[in-house]
Amino acid sequence: MDVKDKIIVVTGGTAGIGYTTALKLKEKGAKVIVTGRDENKLTHAKEKGFDAQKCDVSSEEEVLAFYDYLKSEYGYLDVLINNAGFGKFSMLTDLKAEDLESIFATNVKGAMLMAREAAKIFKEKDYGAIVNISSTAGLKGFPGGSAYVASKWALKGMTECWRAELRKYNVRVILINPSEVQTDFGEKVRDTINPTKLMAEDIAFATVGALEMNDRGFITELTVFATNPK
């Protein structure tokens, strides 16, 4: 896919991996719409020239309103990058039901709602791409990760279902699994950057590279690790 002039939506696109990916796509000439929930971050994205729209992907009402806006302003969509997500971490004996539910509302339900509406457009066009930003947590569990890990395993499962459903419509469904990326994530704010660990631009590079592969083929799943983290 030549991303130049393509209409691309990046959820959670006002910070971290989403914002860095949106910047890279914009530099390549794509028409990028970013979504988010933080008004200050949305304002910053608008100042950088993005079409930035408030949308809580866990709300079906807000997702439908966003797609109404998208269709009225752009008419169609070429790529959805499902990047919105967060995590809370605690051992099983301390895990709160409301934390699991809130994580699933965004990481699973939100991804599904955005992809469902995108797929309707793609099927009409007989063309499109969905990129789901997951995690190596969707491949292997770890202590304290029950809610987040389960949400990413669910995303992997949904990705495989969507791929099976949509390939005949020339829709590529791609899963990206980053290991630890140095962004402000969940409730964690970073004070320092470790140069041996992954940064947002590494995942942006992988995502855009996967999209830019010729449309006759696609990378179904891509896992990104730091080479030699210290």
TIBA-35124 format. One record per residue (C-alpha): x, y, z; residue number from 1; residue in three letters. Coordinates in steps of 0.25 Angstrom, whole numbers. Layout:
REM TIBA-35124
<senu><c1>X</c1><c2>Y</c2><c3>Z</c3><koldren>NUM</koldren><pake>ALA</pake></senu>
...
This chain:
REM TIBA-35124
<senu><c1>0</c1><c2>0</c2><c3>0</c3><koldren>1</koldren><pake>MET</pake></senu>
<senu><c1>5</c1><c2>14</c2><c3>-3</c3><koldren>2</koldren><pake>ASP</pake></senu>
<senu><c1>0</c1><c2>21</c2><c3>9</c3><koldren>3</koldren><pake>VAL</pake></senu>
<senu><c1>1</c1><c2>35</c2><c3>2</c3><koldren>4</koldren><pake>LYS</pake></senu>
<senu><c1>-13</c1><c2>41</c2><c3>2</c3><koldren>5</koldren><pake>ASP</pake></senu>
<senu><c1>-19</c1><c2>29</c2><c3>9</c3><koldren>6</koldren><pake>LYS</pake></senu>
<senu><c1>-30</c1><c2>32</c2><c3>20</c3><koldren>7</koldren><pake>ILE</pake></senu>
<senu><c1>-24</c1><c2>26</c2><c3>32</c3><koldren>8</koldren><pake>ILE</pake></senu>
<senu><c1>-30</c1><c2>26</c2><c3>46</c3><koldren>9</koldren><pake>VAL</pake></senu>
<senu><c1>-21</c1><c2>24</c2><c3>58</c3><koldren>10</koldren><pake>VAL</pake></senu>
<senu><c1>-28</c1><c2>22</c2><c3>72</c3><koldren>11</koldren><pake>THR</pake></senu>
<senu><c1>-21</c1><c2>26</c2><c3>84</c3><koldren>12</koldren><pake>GLY</pake></senu>
<senu><c1>-13</c1><c2>35</c2><c3>74</c3><koldren>13</koldren><pake>GLY</pake></senu>
<senu><c1>-10</c1><c2>47</c2><c3>83</c3><koldren>14</koldren><pake>THR</pake></senu>
<senu><c1>1</c1><c2>41</c2><c3>91</c3><koldren>15</koldren><pake>ALA</pake></senu>
<senu><c1>12</c1><c2>30</c2><c3>91</c3><koldren>16</koldren><pake>GLY</pake></senu>
<senu><c1>12</c1><c2>19</c2><c3>80</c3><koldren>17</koldren><pake>ILE</pake></senu>
<senu><c1>-1</c1><c2>24</c2><c3>74</c3><koldren>18</koldren><pake>GLY</pake></senu>
<senu><c1>4</c1><c2>39</c2><c3>72</c3><koldren>19</koldren><pake>TYR</pake></senu>
<senu><c1>18</c1><c2>35</c2><c3>67</c3><koldren>20</koldren><pake>THR</pake></senu>
<senu><c1>11</c1><c2>26</c2><c3>57</c3><koldren>21</koldren><pake>THR</pake></senu>
<senu><c1>2</c1><c2>37</c2><c3>53</c3><koldren>22</koldren><pake>ALA</pake></senu>
<senu><c1>13</c1><c2>46</c2><c3>51</c3><koldren>23</koldren><pake>LEU</pake></senu>
<senu><c1>21</c1><c2>36</c2><c3>42</c3><koldren>24</koldren><pake>LYS</pake></senu>
<senu><c1>9</c1><c2>34</c2><c3>33</c3><koldren>25</koldren><pake>LEU</pake></senu>
<senu><c1>6</c1><c2>49</c2><c3>32</c3><koldren>26</koldren><pake>LYS</pake></senu>
<senu><c1>20</c1><c2>51</c2><c3>28</c3><koldren>27</koldren><pake>GLU</pake></senu>
<senu><c1>18</c1><c2>41</c2><c3>17</c3><koldren>28</koldren><pake>LYS</pake></senu>
<senu><c1>6</c1><c2>48</c2><c3>12</c3><koldren>29</koldren><pake>GLY</pake></senu>
<senu><c1>-6</c1><c2>41</c2><c3>18</c3><koldren>30</koldren><pake>ALA</pake></senu>
<senu><c1>-18</c1><c2>48</c2><c3>23</c3><koldren>31</koldren><pake>LYS</pake></senu>
<senu><c1>-18</c1><c2>44</c2><c3>38</c3><koldren>32</koldren><pake>VAL</pake></senu>
<senu><c1>-29</c1><c2>45</c2><c3>47</c3><koldren>33</koldren><pake>ILE</pake></senu>
<senu><c1>-26</c1><c2>43</c2><c3>62</c3><koldren>34</koldren><pake>VAL</pake></senu>
<senu><c1>-35</c1><c2>40</c2><c3>73</c3><koldren>35</koldren><pake>THR</pake></senu>
<senu><c1>-33</c1><c2>41</c2><c3>88</c3><koldren>36</koldren><pake>GLY</pake></senu>
<senu><c1>-40</c1><c2>45</c2><c3>101</c3><koldren>37</koldren><pake>ARG</pake></senu>
<senu><c1>-31</c1><c2>55</c2><c3>107</c3><koldren>38</koldren><pake>ASP</pake></senu>
<senu><c1>-35</c1><c2>69</c2><c3>103</c3><koldren>39</koldren><pake>GLU</pake></senu>
<senu><c1>-21</c1><c2>75</c2><c3>105</c3><koldren>40</koldren><pake>ASN</pake></senu>
<senu><c1>-14</c1><c2>64</c2><c3>96</c3><koldren>41</koldren><pake>LYS</pake></senu>
<senu><c1>-25</c1><c2>66</c2><c3>86</c3><koldren>42</koldren><pake>LEU</pake></senu>
<senu><c1>-22</c1><c2>81</c2><c3>85</c3><koldren>43</koldren><pake>THR</pake></senu>
<senu><c1>-7</c1><c2>78</c2><c3>84</c3><koldren>44</koldren><pake>HIS</pake></senu>
<senu><c1>-10</c1><c2>69</c2><c3>72</c3><koldren>45</koldren><pake>ALA</pake></senu>
<senu><c1>-19</c1><c2>79</c2><c3>65</c3><koldren>46</koldren><pake>LYS</pake></senu>
<senu><c1>-7</c1><c2>89</c2><c3>67</c3><koldren>47</koldren><pake>GLU</pake></senu>
<senu><c1>2</c1><c2>79</c2><c3>60</c3><koldren>48</koldren><pake>LYS</pake></senu>
<senu><c1>-8</c1><c2>79</c2><c3>48</c3><koldren>49</koldren><pake>GLY</pake></senu>
<senu><c1>-16</c1><c2>66</c2><c3>51</c3><koldren>50</koldren><pake>PHE</pake></senu>
<senu><c1>-31</c1><c2>65</c2><c3>50</c3><koldren>51</koldren><pake>ASP</pake></senu>
<senu><c1>-32</c1><c2>61</c2><c3>65</c3><koldren>52</koldren><pake>ALA</pake></senu>
<senu><c1>-46</c1><c2>56</c2><c3>69</c3><koldren>53</koldren><pake>GLN</pake></senu>
<senu><c1>-50</c1><c2>52</c2><c3>84</c3><koldren>54</koldren><pake>LYS</pake></senu>
<senu><c1>-55</c1><c2>38</c2><c3>84</c3><koldren>55</koldren><pake>CYS</pake></senu>
<senu><c1>-55</c1><c2>28</c2><c3>95</c3><koldren>56</koldren><pake>ASP</pake></senu>
<senu><c1>-55</c1><c2>15</c2><c3>88</c3><koldren>57</koldren><pake>VAL</pake></senu>
<senu><c1>-61</c1><c2>8</c2><c3>99</c3><koldren>58</koldren><pake>SER</pake></senu>
<senu><c1>-74</c1><c2>16</c2><c3>97</c3><koldren>59</koldren><pake>SER</pake></senu>
<senu><c1>-82</c1><c2>10</c2><c3>85</c3><koldren>60</koldren><pake>GLU</pake></senu>
<senu><c1>-90</c1><c2>24</c2><c3>84</c3><koldren>61</koldren><pake>GLU</pake></senu>
<senu><c1>-77</c1><c2>31</c2><c3>83</c3><koldren>62</koldren><pake>GLU</pake></senu>
<senu><c1>-71</c1><c2>21</c2><c3>72</c3><koldren>63</koldren><pake>VAL</pake></senu>
<senu><c1>-83</c1><c2>22</c2><c3>64</c3><koldren>64</koldren><pake>LEU</pake></senu>
<senu><c1>-83</c1><c2>38</c2><c3>65</c3><koldren>65</koldren><pake>ALA</pake></senu>
<senu><c1>-68</c1><c2>37</c2><c3>61</c3><koldren>66</koldren><pake>PHE</pake></senu>
<senu><c1>-71</c1><c2>29</c2><c3>48</c3><koldren>67</koldren><pake>TYR</pake></senu>
<senu><c1>-83</c1><c2>38</c2><c3>45</c3><koldren>68</koldren><pake>ASP</pake></senu>
<senu><c1>-73</c1><c2>50</c2><c3>45</c3><koldren>69</koldren><pake>TYR</pake></senu>
<senu><c1>-63</c1><c2>42</c2><c3>37</c3><koldren>70</koldren><pake>LEU</pake></senu>
<senu><c1>-72</c1><c2>38</c2><c3>26</c3><koldren>71</koldren><pake>LYS</pake></senu>
<senu><c1>-78</c1><c2>52</c2><c3>25</c3><koldren>72</koldren><pake>SER</pake></senu>
<senu><c1>-64</c1><c2>59</c2><c3>24</c3><koldren>73</koldren><pake>GLU</pake></senu>
<senu><c1>-56</c1><c2>48</c2><c3>17</c3><koldren>74</koldren><pake>TYR</pake></senu>
<senu><c1>-66</c1><c2>39</c2><c3>10</c3><koldren>75</koldren><pake>GLY</pake></senu>
<senu><c1>-58</c1><c2>26</c2><c3>13</c3><koldren>76</koldren><pake>TYR</pake></senu>
<senu><c1>-46</c1><c2>20</c2><c3>20</c3><koldren>77</koldren><pake>LEU</pake></senu>
<senu><c1>-34</c1><c2>12</c2><c3>16</c3><koldren>78</koldren><pake>ASP</pake></senu>
<senu><c1>-27</c1><c2>8</c2><c3>29</c3><koldren>79</koldren><pake>VAL</pake></senu>
<senu><c1>-31</c1><c2>6</c2><c3>44</c3><koldren>80</koldren><pake>LEU</pake></senu>
<senu><c1>-20</c1><c2>6</c2><c3>54</c3><koldren>81</koldren><pake>ILE</pake></senu>
<senu><c1>-26</c1><c2>0</c2><c3>67</c3><koldren>82</koldren><pake>ASN</pake></senu>
<senu><c1>-16</c1><c2>6</c2><c3>76</c3><koldren>83</koldren><pake>ASN</pake></senu>
<senu><c1>-24</c1><c2>11</c2><c3>88</c3><koldren>84</koldren><pake>ALA</pake></senu>
<senu><c1>-22</c1><c2>3</c2><c3>101</c3><koldren>85</koldren><pake>GLY</pake></senu>
<senu><c1>-17</c1><c2>3</c2><c3>115</c3><koldren>86</koldren><pake>PHE</pake></senu>
<senu><c1>-13</c1><c2>-7</c2><c3>126</c3><koldren>87</koldren><pake>GLY</pake></senu>
<senu><c1>-14</c1><c2>-8</c2><c3>141</c3><koldren>88</koldren><pake>LYS</pake></senu>
<senu><c1>-6</c1><c2>-19</c2><c3>148</c3><koldren>89</koldren><pake>PHE</pake></senu>
<senu><c1>-8</c1><c2>-26</c2><c3>161</c3><koldren>90</koldren><pake>SER</pake></senu>
<senu><c1>-7</c1><c2>-40</c2><c3>166</c3><koldren>91</koldren><pake>MET</pake></senu>
<senu><c1>-19</c1><c2>-49</c2><c3>165</c3><koldren>92</koldren><pake>LEU</pake></senu>
<senu><c1>-23</c1><c2>-48</c2><c3>180</c3><koldren>93</koldren><pake>THR</pake></senu>
<senu><c1>-23</c1><c2>-33</c2><c3>178</c3><koldren>94</koldren><pake>ASP</pake></senu>
<senu><c1>-30</c1><c2>-32</c2><c3>165</c3><koldren>95</koldren><pake>LEU</pake></senu>
<senu><c1>-42</c1><c2>-23</c2><c3>165</c3><koldren>96</koldren><pake>LYS</pake></senu>
<senu><c1>-54</c1><c2>-27</c2><c3>156</c3><koldren>97</koldren><pake>ALA</pake></senu>
<senu><c1>-56</c1><c2>-13</c2><c3>152</c3><koldren>98</koldren><pake>GLU</pake></senu>
<senu><c1>-41</c1><c2>-12</c2><c3>147</c3><koldren>99</koldren><pake>ASP</pake></senu>
<senu><c1>-43</c1><c2>-24</c2><c3>138</c3><koldren>100</koldren><pake>LEU</pake></senu>
<senu><c1>-56</c1><c2>-19</c2><c3>133</c3><koldren>101</koldren><pake>GLU</pake></senu>
<senu><c1>-50</c1><c2>-5</c2><c3>129</c3><koldren>102</koldren><pake>SER</pake></senu>
<senu><c1>-38</c1><c2>-11</c2><c3>122</c3><koldren>103</koldren><pake>ILE</pake></senu>
<senu><c1>-47</c1><c2>-20</c2><c3>114</c3><koldren>104</koldren><pake>PHE</pake></senu>
<senu><c1>-56</c1><c2>-9</c2><c3>111</c3><koldren>105</koldren><pake>ALA</pake></senu>
<senu><c1>-45</c1><c2>-1</c2><c3>104</c3><koldren>106</koldren><pake>THR</pake></senu>
<senu><c1>-35</c1><c2>-12</c2><c3>99</c3><koldren>107</koldren><pake>ASN</pake></senu>
<senu><c1>-45</c1><c2>-22</c2><c3>94</c3><koldren>108</koldren><pake>VAL</pake></senu>
<senu><c1>-59</c1><c2>-16</c2><c3>93</c3><koldren>109</koldren><pake>LYS</pake></senu>
<senu><c1>-53</c1><c2>-3</c2><c3>88</c3><koldren>110</koldren><pake>GLY</pake></senu>
<senu><c1>-45</c1><c2>-10</c2><c3>77</c3><koldren>111</koldren><pake>ALA</pake></senu>
<senu><c1>-57</c1><c2>-18</c2><c3>73</c3><koldren>112</koldren><pake>MET</pake></senu>
<senu><c1>-66</c1><c2>-6</c2><c3>71</c3><koldren>113</koldren><pake>LEU</pake></senu>
<senu><c1>-56</c1><c2>2</c2><c3>63</c3><koldren>114</koldren><pake>MET</pake></senu>
<senu><c1>-52</c1><c2>-10</c2><c3>54</c3><koldren>115</koldren><pake>ALA</pake></senu>
<senu><c1>-67</c1><c2>-13</c2><c3>52</c3><koldren>116</koldren><pake>ARG</pake></senu>
<senu><c1>-70</c1><c2>0</c2><c3>47</c3><koldren>117</koldren><pake>GLU</pake></senu>
<senu><c1>-58</c1><c2>0</c2><c3>38</c3><koldren>118</koldren><pake>ALA</pake></senu>
<senu><c1>-60</c1><c2>-13</c2><c3>33</c3><koldren>119</koldren><pake>ALA</pake></senu>
<senu><c1>-74</c1><c2>-9</c2><c3>27</c3><koldren>120</koldren><pake>LYS</pake></senu>
<senu><c1>-67</c1><c2>2</c2><c3>19</c3><koldren>121</koldren><pake>ILE</pake></senu>
<senu><c1>-56</c1><c2>-7</c2><c3>15</c3><koldren>122</koldren><pake>PHE</pake></senu>
<senu><c1>-66</c1><c2>-18</c2><c3>10</c3><koldren>123</koldren><pake>LYS</pake></senu>
<senu><c1>-73</c1><c2>-8</c2><c3>1</c3><koldren>124</koldren><pake>GLU</pake></senu>
<senu><c1>-59</c1><c2>-3</c2><c3>-4</c3><koldren>125</koldren><pake>LYS</pake></senu>
<senu><c1>-54</c1><c2>-17</c2><c3>-6</c3><koldren>126</koldren><pake>ASP</pake></senu>
<senu><c1>-41</c1><c2>-11</c2><c3>0</c3><koldren>127</koldren><pake>TYR</pake></senu>
<senu><c1>-35</c1><c2>-7</c2><c3>14</c3><koldren>128</koldren><pake>GLY</pake></senu>
<senu><c1>-26</c1><c2>-11</c2><c3>25</c3><koldren>129</koldren><pake>ALA</pake></senu>
<senu><c1>-27</c1><c2>-12</c2><c3>40</c3><koldren>130</koldren><pake>ILE</pake></senu>
<senu><c1>-15</c1><c2>-12</c2><c3>49</c3><koldren>131</koldren><pake>VAL</pake></senu>
<senu><c1>-17</c1><c2>-16</c2><c3>64</c3><koldren>132</koldren><pake>ASN</pake></senu>
<senu><c1>-6</c1><c2>-12</c2><c3>73</c3><koldren>133</koldren><pake>ILE</pake></senu>
<senu><c1>-5</c1><c2>-23</c2><c3>83</c3><koldren>134</koldren><pake>SER</pake></senu>
<senu><c1>7</c1><c2>-27</c2><c3>92</c3><koldren>135</koldren><pake>SER</pake></senu>
<senu><c1>16</c1><c2>-39</c2><c3>95</c3><koldren>136</koldren><pake>THR</pake></senu>
<senu><c1>6</c1><c2>-40</c2><c3>107</c3><koldren>137</koldren><pake>ALA</pake></senu>
<senu><c1>-3</c1><c2>-46</c2><c3>97</c3><koldren>138</koldren><pake>GLY</pake></senu>
<senu><c1>7</c1><c2>-57</c2><c3>95</c3><koldren>139</koldren><pake>LEU</pake></senu>
<senu><c1>11</c1><c2>-60</c2><c3>109</c3><koldren>140</koldren><pake>LYS</pake></senu>
<senu><c1>6</c1><c2>-57</c2><c3>123</c3><koldren>141</koldren><pake>GLY</pake></senu>
<senu><c1>14</c1><c2>-52</c2><c3>135</c3><koldren>142</koldren><pake>PHE</pake></senu>
<senu><c1>11</c1><c2>-49</c2><c3>150</c3><koldren>143</koldren><pake>PRO</pake></senu>
<senu><c1>1</c1><c2>-38</c2><c3>152</c3><koldren>144</koldren><pake>GLY</pake></senu>
<senu><c1>-3</c1><c2>-37</c2><c3>137</c3><koldren>145</koldren><pake>GLY</pake></senu>
<senu><c1>-17</c1><c2>-45</c2><c3>138</c3><koldren>146</koldren><pake>SER</pake></senu>
<senu><c1>-26</c1><c2>-34</c2><c3>133</c3><koldren>147</koldren><pake>ALA</pake></senu>
<senu><c1>-16</c1><c2>-28</c2><c3>123</c3><koldren>148</koldren><pake>TYR</pake></senu>
<senu><c1>-11</c1><c2>-41</c2><c3>117</c3><koldren>149</koldren><pake>VAL</pake></senu>
<senu><c1>-25</c1><c2>-46</c2><c3>116</c3><koldren>150</koldren><pake>ALA</pake></senu>
<senu><c1>-29</c1><c2>-34</c2><c3>108</c3><koldren>151</koldren><pake>SER</pake></senu>
<senu><c1>-18</c1><c2>-36</c2><c3>98</c3><koldren>152</koldren><pake>LYS</pake></senu>
<senu><c1>-20</c1><c2>-51</c2><c3>97</c3><koldren>153</koldren><pake>TRP</pake></senu>
<senu><c1>-34</c1><c2>-47</c2><c3>93</c3><koldren>154</koldren><pake>ALA</pake></senu>
<senu><c1>-30</c1><c2>-36</c2><c3>83</c3><koldren>155</koldren><pake>LEU</pake></senu>
<senu><c1>-21</c1><c2>-47</c2><c3>76</c3><koldren>156</koldren><pake>LYS</pake></senu>
<senu><c1>-33</c1><c2>-56</c2><c3>76</c3><koldren>157</koldren><pake>GLY</pake></senu>
<senu><c1>-42</c1><c2>-46</c2><c3>70</c3><koldren>158</koldren><pake>MET</pake></senu>
<senu><c1>-31</c1><c2>-42</c2><c3>60</c3><koldren>159</koldren><pake>THR</pake></senu>
<senu><c1>-30</c1><c2>-56</c2><c3>54</c3><koldren>160</koldren><pake>GLU</pake></senu>
<senu><c1>-45</c1><c2>-56</c2><c3>53</c3><koldren>161</koldren><pake>CYS</pake></senu>
<senu><c1>-46</c1><c2>-43</c2><c3>46</c3><koldren>162</koldren><pake>TRP</pake></senu>
<senu><c1>-35</c1><c2>-48</c2><c3>36</c3><koldren>163</koldren><pake>ARG</pake></senu>
<senu><c1>-42</c1><c2>-60</c2><c3>33</c3><koldren>164</koldren><pake>ALA</pake></senu>
<senu><c1>-55</c1><c2>-52</c2><c3>30</c3><koldren>165</koldren><pake>GLU</pake></senu>
<senu><c1>-49</c1><c2>-41</c2><c3>22</c3><koldren>166</koldren><pake>LEU</pake></senu>
<senu><c1>-38</c1><c2>-46</c2><c3>13</c3><koldren>167</koldren><pake>ARG</pake></senu>
<senu><c1>-48</c1><c2>-49</c2><c3>2</c3><koldren>168</koldren><pake>LYS</pake></senu>
<senu><c1>-51</c1><c2>-34</c2><c3>2</c3><koldren>169</koldren><pake>TYR</pake></senu>
<senu><c1>-36</c1><c2>-30</c2><c3>0</c3><koldren>170</koldren><pake>ASN</pake></senu>
<senu><c1>-35</c1><c2>-26</c2><c3>15</c3><koldren>171</koldren><pake>VAL</pake></senu>
<senu><c1>-22</c1><c2>-28</c2><c3>22</c3><koldren>172</koldren><pake>ARG</pake></senu>
<senu><c1>-23</c1><c2>-30</c2><c3>37</c3><koldren>173</koldren><pake>VAL</pake></senu>
<senu><c1>-9</c1><c2>-29</c2><c3>44</c3><koldren>174</koldren><pake>ILE</pake></senu>
<senu><c1>-5</c1><c2>-31</c2><c3>58</c3><koldren>175</koldren><pake>LEU</pake></senu>
<senu><c1>7</c1><c2>-24</c2><c3>64</c3><koldren>176</koldren><pake>ILE</pake></senu>
<senu><c1>12</c1><c2>-29</c2><c3>77</c3><koldren>177</koldren><pake>ASN</pake></senu>
<senu><c1>22</c1><c2>-20</c2><c3>84</c3><koldren>178</koldren><pake>PRO</pake></senu>
<senu><c1>30</c1><c2>-24</c2><c3>96</c3><koldren>179</koldren><pake>SER</pake></senu>
<senu><c1>33</c1><c2>-13</c2><c3>106</c3><koldren>180</koldren><pake>GLU</pake></senu>
<senu><c1>32</c1><c2>1</c2><c3>100</c3><koldren>181</koldren><pake>VAL</pake></senu>
<senu><c1>37</c1><c2>13</c2><c3>107</c3><koldren>182</koldren><pake>GLN</pake></senu>
<senu><c1>24</c1><c2>22</c2><c3>107</c3><koldren>183</koldren><pake>THR</pake></senu>
<senu><c1>15</c1><c2>27</c2><c3>118</c3><koldren>184</koldren><pake>ASP</pake></senu>
<senu><c1>6</c1><c2>15</c2><c3>120</c3><koldren>185</koldren><pake>PHE</pake></senu>
<senu><c1>-5</c1><c2>13</c2><c3>129</c3><koldren>186</koldren><pake>GLY</pake></senu>
<senu><c1>-2</c1><c2>20</c2><c3>142</c3><koldren>187</koldren><pake>GLU</pake></senu>
<senu><c1>13</c1><c2>19</c2><c3>140</c3><koldren>188</koldren><pake>LYS</pake></senu>
<senu><c1>20</c1><c2>32</c2><c3>136</c3><koldren>189</koldren><pake>VAL</pake></senu>
<senu><c1>35</c1><c2>31</c2><c3>131</c3><koldren>190</koldren><pake>ARG</pake></senu>
<senu><c1>46</c1><c2>40</c2><c3>136</c3><koldren>191</koldren><pake>ASP</pake></senu>
<senu><c1>57</c1><c2>34</c2><c3>128</c3><koldren>192</koldren><pake>THR</pake></senu>
<senu><c1>59</c1><c2>27</c2><c3>115</c3><koldren>193</koldren><pake>ILE</pake></senu>
<senu><c1>67</c1><c2>14</c2><c3>114</c3><koldren>194</koldren><pake>ASN</pake></senu>
<senu><c1>74</c1><c2>15</c2><c3>100</c3><koldren>195</koldren><pake>PRO</pake></senu>
<senu><c1>75</c1><c2>-1</c2><c3>100</c3><koldren>196</koldren><pake>THR</pake></senu>
<senu><c1>60</c1><c2>-2</c2><c3>101</c3><koldren>197</koldren><pake>LYS</pake></senu>
<senu><c1>49</c1><c2>0</c2><c3>90</c3><koldren>198</koldren><pake>LEU</pake></senu>
<senu><c1>43</c1><c2>14</c2><c3>88</c3><koldren>199</koldren><pake>MET</pake></senu>
<senu><c1>30</c1><c2>18</c2><c3>81</c3><koldren>200</koldren><pake>ALA</pake></senu>
<senu><c1>37</c1><c2>21</c2><c3>68</c3><koldren>201</koldren><pake>GLU</pake></senu>
<senu><c1>41</c1><c2>6</c2><c3>67</c3><koldren>202</koldren><pake>ASP</pake></senu>
<senu><c1>27</c1><c2>1</c2><c3>67</c3><koldren>203</koldren><pake>ILE</pake></senu>
<senu><c1>23</c1><c2>13</c2><c3>57</c3><koldren>204</koldren><pake>ALA</pake></senu>
<senu><c1>34</c1><c2>8</c2><c3>48</c3><koldren>205</koldren><pake>PHE</pake></senu>
<senu><c1>28</c1><c2>-6</c2><c3>48</c3><koldren>206</koldren><pake>ALA</pake></senu>
<senu><c1>14</c1><c2>-2</c2><c3>47</c3><koldren>207</koldren><pake>THR</pake></senu>
<senu><c1>16</c1><c2>7</c2><c3>35</c3><koldren>208</koldren><pake>VAL</pake></senu>
<senu><c1>26</c1><c2>-3</c2><c3>28</c3><koldren>209</koldren><pake>GLY</pake></senu>
<senu><c1>15</c1><c2>-14</c2><c3>29</c3><koldren>210</koldren><pake>ALA</pake></senu>
<senu><c1>5</c1><c2>-5</c2><c3>23</c3><koldren>211</koldren><pake>LEU</pake></senu>
<senu><c1>14</c1><c2>-1</c2><c3>12</c3><koldren>212</koldren><pake>GLU</pake></senu>
<senu><c1>16</c1><c2>-16</c2><c3>7</c3><koldren>213</koldren><pake>MET</pake></senu>
<senu><c1>10</c1><c2>-18</c2><c3>-7</c3><koldren>214</koldren><pake>ASN</pake></senu>
<senu><c1>-4</c1><c2>-21</c2><c3>-6</c3><koldren>215</koldren><pake>ASP</pake></senu>
<senu><c1>-3</c1><c2>-35</c2><c3>-12</c3><koldren>216</koldren><pake>ARG</pake></senu>
<senu><c1>3</c1><c2>-40</c2><c3>1</c3><koldren>217</koldren><pake>GLY</pake></senu>
<senu><c1>3</c1><c2>-36</c2><c3>16</c3><koldren>218</koldren><pake>PHE</pake></senu>
<senu><c1>9</c1><c2>-39</c2><c3>29</c3><koldren>219</koldren><pake>ILE</pake></senu>
<senu><c1>-1</c1><c2>-46</c2><c3>38</c3><koldren>220</koldren><pake>THR</pake></senu>
<senu><c1>6</c1><c2>-44</c2><c3>51</c3><koldren>221</koldren><pake>GLU</pake></senu>
<senu><c1>19</c1><c2>-36</c2><c3>55</c3><koldren>222</koldren><pake>LEU</pake></senu>
<senu><c1>26</c1><c2>-37</c2><c3>68</c3><koldren>223</koldren><pake>THR</pake></senu>
<senu><c1>36</c1><c2>-26</c2><c3>72</c3><koldren>224</koldren><pake>VAL</pake></senu>
<senu><c1>47</c1><c2>-28</c2><c3>83</c3><koldren>225</koldren><pake>PHE</pake></senu>
<senu><c1>58</c1><c2>-20</c2><c3>88</c3><koldren>226</koldren><pake>ALA</pake></senu>
<senu><c1>71</c1><c2>-26</c2><c3>83</c3><koldren>227</koldren><pake>THR</pake></senu>
<senu><c1>79</c1><c2>-26</c2><c3>96</c3><koldren>228</koldren><pake>ASN</pake></senu>
<senu><c1>72</c1><c2>-18</c2><c3>107</c3><koldren>229</koldren><pake>PRO</pake></senu>
<senu><c1>80</c1><c2>-15</c2><c3>119</c3><koldren>230</koldren><pake>LYS</pake></senu>
